[in-house]
């Protein structure tokens, strides 16, 4: 093996640049895929509007309203997932980018569950925290 072959072994230069097939290239999404995703998002938007107009008091045809809200949230997460994966290009990104993108979904979900739990709890009075009437007298 010559010196030049040894120096370039495994690093052959074929006279052209990387055309997006490596880890650092930008993946070009075909226009047909973008249009397909757009129409899926429009169908999901219509499904969301229809589902949101159904009566929730007492449930939908025997289905409790909590399940209906879960369906609406599922549609919302599906739409957000499509936008992140296709339009933002996460589907074609590195594993680390996917980890952060999907981790953000998990984080927002956990924050939402925490906020929902906090908002639906009854306040329990704690002795010493009750409001007292204002007074000009020293305490």
Protein Blocks (a to p, Z undefined) as FASTA:
>chain_A
ZZklmmmgoiacehiacehiamkbccdddfklmmmmmmmmmmmmmmmmmmmmpcfehpae
hiafklmmmmmmmmmmmmmmmmmmmmnommmmcfklmmmmmmmmmmmmmmmmmmmmmmmp
ccdddehiaccdddfbdZZ
